């Protein structure tokens, strides 16, 4: 496996990529499969999901019953390594300390990046999501349309392996026939939600998730994805046959040792490494992109995190895909005579227009789900069902009082109980106090599987209130200037959250729910999740049609430096009511096709 040290790097590569996650891994895979010599710089260490994923351990086998700790901020069994909102030696700051005015920045320091830690919900942006300025008068339009990206959504879905169903939902596009894998059957809570929500005019349909419910078609798909490239077809077919279908063991956040759940390491990097065209250099903290006298990108200066020594990697083209705000930081810090304020920042727009999912949640106890007979609810741990936004017409007509739609994700099922969360026992004995012995066991069995939670994730339009900049004083442990964030939810977004809370309460009430608190309809600032806490942040190097009003063009090339490509969520002009990862990969695939074409023509 060509995982190298700095001293083993080639003198020159066709492409140097910073980051190995959804965008960087996608680019590395495509470029290497086309015969280009590629180097990936990854700030974290190598990770092997097949060996390191703790799929079958129970909480009692972990320290502190697997609760969250500073070095495992989602719990002991989460697959994240050296990752989190707070990382020693890597600070960031916020300009405000007011309630919900701080931004929380998750960093993932490991091979495969954030694809190791996500729910794998993989929904396409809809046609409306690309034109919010034109349709609703808010935010910014993308310079591309849904039709531009639709073929790439198909390709990513076939490569990654995504289950779901085509339901013909407005602004939640279907995939092409034969692309999606079959979804798991609904569980009891999801069936009840579907039945009752229908009376409110709300559809509960299978969500799309990057999890294999059947083995991939290794005989057919490689030829569709790599026509005329027998080597790529062979490598992809071999990799597809190494991935097993899900047998619904444990939460995918633990990582997947059988390859059923998508991550960049398993799906992108493993076959790309076997092509012989990819080198991976772990522990490489990128500091700046270098340019020559003509302003052309020439390489990346990076620091070996193990010994602090600085090195330089050279390439004909450079791809930044370190996650949106890490990519923004790299652009800011890439100063030179030609770009004294950072690459791409001649118009002052680097760091501007950060958005995130506008999120809140609500849950209740459902008496109809109490005391169910013992049964095995096989299914993907986490979301299997969701409710696409059902009020697009009213939204467009301005009848709702806010401009961004949202989706609702249901979480139900009889997963392993977790005694570490006080909420697990909120309903025991109707709040009569602490229980012991037989009564504790009886009530635990009674309420097990009867709690149903709904999470809302909504659209956020770009505004001048949410942006990042370099902190004027603070640096990380390697002397690299860090980011300072400005964040503020608009009244528009808080009205959306109030509507989210009202809708979730109505759905749960239709199911006969019992609540232990009222929905935060009148105080949405209390309910909205802090910026960054959903880990969906995008923007900061937005794409556009006008060099004066954007950082990159529609192909993700930095306007000022055409051989520099930004291939992660930093280019997104807004957040839709869909999770961003599938769109990151589709946009990266489109950008990779353009980059391959230009490299082969010699135009960059």
C-alpha positions, 0 to 999 in steps of 0.5 A: 500500500503506497502510504508514504513518509515525506521523504518518499514523496515524488518530486512532482505529482499531477495533482496534490489533494488536501483532505481525504473525505467526501470531496478529497476521496472522491477526487483522488479516486477519479483522478487515480482511476484515469491514470493521473499521479495523485498525492493525498495529504491527510492531517490525521492518521491512517485508519482501517475500518475493517480492523478498528471498528468496534461493531459488536462491543456492548457498553459494559466492555468500554471504559465509563460505560462508553460515555462521551469524554473529551477525546471521544466527544460522541462516546467511546465507540464512535469511530472518530479519531483525534476529532471533535469540536475541541482538539488540544492544540487546535483552538478557534474563537468566536466573536460573540459569547451570547446564546446561540451566537457561537459557532462550534467547529467539528474537525475530523483528524483521520483518514477518510475525514468526516465520512467516518462519522455521519448518519449517511443520510444521502438526499439530493438537493432539489431544483428549488434549492439551487435558485433560492434568490430567484425563487424566494428572494433570499440568499444566493443562487448557485451557478449550476442547476439540478439538471447539471448535477443529476447525472453525477448524483446517479454516479455517486449513488451507484458507487457508494451504494445507497438505499431508498425509494423513488416517491415522486416528492416535490423538490426531493428528486428521484434517482434514475431507475435501478440506481437505488438499493431497496430500503429496509422494511419500516419498524413499528414506530415508523409504520405508526408515524406513517399512518398517523402523519398521513392524516395531517397531509405529511408523507413518511417515506424511506430515507436514502442512506449510504448503506448496502441492503444488498450486495452491489452489482459488480458486473454491471455498475463498473462499466457504467461508471468507467466506460472504456476504462477496463482497469478502473472497471476491474478495480471497482468490481473487485472492491464492490465484491469485498463489501458485504450487505448490512446485517443491522448490527450496531450504529454506523457511527461506530464504523463498519468493518464489513464495508456495508456503510459507506466511508471514503477509505473503503469505497474511494481510497482502497481501489484508488491505492490499488491502481498504483497511481495514488500516494497517501501521506498521513499526519500532514497538516497543510499550511499554505498553497504556494504559487509561482510568479504568474500566480499559478498554484505550484504545491502545498506547504505542510507540517509533519504533525509528528516532528513539526518539520515543514515540507513541500509537495508539488503538483500541476494542479492543487485540490483543497478538500479539507472540509469547508472551514479548514479549506477556508483557513488554508485559503486565508493563510496562502498569502504571497506577493500576488495574494496578500490577503490569501488565495481567492480573496481579492474580492474579500469573499473568502470566509463569507456566507457560512451556512448550516442546517437549521436544526431542532428536535422533539420526542415523546413517549407513545403508549401504543408502542408500549409492551410490544411482544419481544421481537427483532426489529432488524433495520439500519440503526438510526434513521430509516424514514423521513418526512420531506417538506410538504408545504413547498407551494405555501412557502413559495407563496409566502404564506408561512412567514419564513423562506426555508423548508425543512425535512423531518427524520424519525428515530424509533426502534428497539435498539440497545438501551443506554443507561448513560442517558437520563432520558432513557429513564424519563418515563419510568413509573411516570416520573414517580422517582428512582426505581429498583429491582422488579419494578425497574425491570417491569417499567424498563420493559414497558417503555422499551421501544416506545420513545419516538424522536423526530429531528428537523433539519432546515434550509439556511440562506447565506447572509452577512452575519455568518462568516469566518476570518483569521483570528488576529492573535491566535495560532495553533500548536504549529504556528498556523493562524486559526479561525474566528467565527461570526454567527447569528440565526436570522428571524427568518430561521427562528420562525422556521424553527418554531414551525418545526417544533409545532409540526413535530408536536402535531405529528407526535400528538396524532400518534397519541403521544405523552410529552414531558415538555412542551414544544418551543414554539414561542421560544425557538432560540432555545430549541435551535441547535447551535451553529456547527452542532449539526456538522453540516456547515458549508460555504466560505469559498462560494461558487458563482457566475461573477468573479467579483461576487464569488470565490470559485466558478461552477467547476470549483476552480478558484477564479484567481488561480484556475489550477486550484480547485476547492472540492468540498462544501466550502463552494456551496452558496447555501444549505438546503434541507438535505444533508450536504455529503451526497452533493459534495461528492456529486459536485466533486465528481463534476469538478474532477471530470473538468480537471481531468479534461484540462490536465489531459489537454494541457490547459492547466 
